[in-house]
Amino acid sequence: MAEGHDPYDNHAQEAAEAKEAEAKRLERDREVDDFKWLMGHRQGRRVMWRLLSMTGLFRNPHVPGTDDVLFRCGEQNIGQQLLAEIHLLCPEQYHGMVKEHQEWLKKAQQ
């Protein structure tokens, strides 16, 4: 037990919990700001598109003859988390990202 720690001091425990909750809130606010900044730029949306593609988000994780289904499910989970953040924080950017990718595909095919 820490020197000078009083386990019956509820006010100190509540103050420590409030301080920790505030730190977590500030960290989340920063994450949200960073994510919105990334998705607010064309280059950021391209990076996000590549990340989502790498996760196999919309592919079946089972490939006959392989034994890495769990690994691919893990990759998909990351993609699902990123997609959920997009839809929660900046859903309008998702449609822009898809449109930009479709435009790029058209130019690449010409």
C-alpha positions as CSV (number, residue, x, y, z in Angstrom):
1,M,0.0,0.0,0.0
2,A,1.3,3.5,-0.8
3,E,2.6,5.6,2.0
4,G,-0.1,8.0,3.2
5,H,-2.8,6.4,1.2
6,D,-6.1,6.2,3.1
7,P,-8.4,3.5,1.7
8,Y,-11.4,5.1,3.4
9,D,-10.9,8.5,1.9
10,N,-13.7,8.4,-0.7
11,H,-13.1,12.1,-1.7
12,A,-9.6,11.3,-2.7
13,Q,-10.7,8.3,-4.7
14,E,-13.4,10.2,-6.4
15,A,-11.0,13.0,-7.3
16,A,-8.5,10.5,-8.7
17,E,-11.2,8.8,-10.8
18,A,-12.4,12.2,-12.1
19,K,-8.9,13.1,-13.0
20,E,-8.5,9.9,-14.9
21,A,-11.8,10.3,-16.6
22,E,-10.9,13.8,-17.7
23,A,-7.5,12.5,-19.1
24,K,-9.4,9.8,-21.1
25,R,-11.9,12.4,-22.4
26,L,-9.1,14.7,-23.5
27,E,-7.3,11.8,-25.2
28,R,-10.5,10.8,-27.1
29,D,-11.1,14.4,-28.1
30,R,-7.6,14.5,-29.6
31,E,-8.2,11.2,-31.4
32,V,-11.5,12.5,-32.9
33,D,-9.8,15.7,-34.0
34,D,-7.0,13.8,-35.6
35,F,-9.4,11.4,-37.4
36,K,-11.5,14.2,-38.7
37,W,-8.4,16.1,-39.9
38,L,-7.2,13.0,-41.8
39,M,-10.6,12.4,-43.4
40,G,-10.9,16.1,-44.2
41,H,-8.1,15.9,-46.8
42,R,-8.0,14.2,-50.1
43,Q,-4.6,12.5,-49.3
44,G,-6.0,11.4,-45.9
45,R,-9.0,9.8,-47.6
46,R,-6.6,8.0,-50.0
47,V,-4.6,6.7,-47.0
48,M,-7.8,5.5,-45.3
49,W,-9.0,3.8,-48.5
50,R,-5.7,1.9,-48.7
51,L,-6.0,0.9,-45.0
52,L,-9.6,-0.3,-45.4
53,S,-8.5,-2.2,-48.5
54,M,-5.6,-3.9,-46.7
55,T,-8.0,-5.1,-44.0
56,G,-10.1,-7.1,-46.4
57,L,-13.2,-5.4,-45.0
58,F,-15.6,-6.6,-47.6
59,R,-14.0,-9.9,-48.4
60,N,-14.7,-13.4,-47.0
61,P,-11.8,-14.2,-44.6
62,H,-12.0,-17.9,-45.5
63,V,-9.8,-18.9,-48.3
64,P,-10.0,-22.6,-49.1
65,G,-6.7,-24.4,-48.6
66,T,-5.3,-21.9,-46.1
67,D,-5.3,-21.8,-42.3
68,D,-5.1,-18.1,-41.6
69,V,-8.8,-17.4,-41.2
70,L,-8.3,-16.0,-37.7
71,F,-5.6,-13.6,-38.9
72,R,-7.9,-12.3,-41.7
73,C,-10.7,-11.9,-39.2
74,G,-8.4,-9.8,-37.1
75,E,-7.6,-7.7,-40.1
76,Q,-11.3,-7.3,-40.8
77,N,-12.0,-6.3,-37.2
78,I,-9.5,-3.4,-37.6
79,G,-11.3,-2.4,-40.8
80,Q,-14.6,-2.5,-39.1
81,Q,-13.4,-0.3,-36.3
82,L,-12.0,2.2,-38.8
83,L,-15.3,2.2,-40.8
84,A,-17.3,2.6,-37.6
85,E,-15.2,5.7,-36.7
86,I,-15.8,7.1,-40.2
87,H,-19.6,6.6,-39.9
88,L,-19.7,8.0,-36.4
89,L,-17.4,11.0,-36.8
90,C,-17.6,12.1,-40.4
91,P,-20.1,10.0,-42.5
92,E,-20.1,12.6,-45.3
93,Q,-16.4,12.0,-45.9
94,Y,-17.1,8.3,-46.6
95,H,-19.1,9.1,-49.6
96,G,-16.5,11.5,-50.8
97,M,-13.8,8.9,-50.3
98,V,-15.7,6.3,-52.4
99,K,-16.5,8.9,-55.1
100,E,-12.8,9.9,-55.3
101,H,-11.7,6.3,-55.6
102,Q,-14.3,5.6,-58.3
103,E,-13.0,8.7,-60.2
104,W,-9.4,7.4,-59.9
105,L,-10.4,4.0,-61.2
106,K,-12.1,5.6,-64.2
107,K,-9.0,7.6,-65.0
108,A,-6.7,4.5,-64.5
109,Q,-8.8,2.5,-67.0
110,Q,-8.6,5.1,-69.8
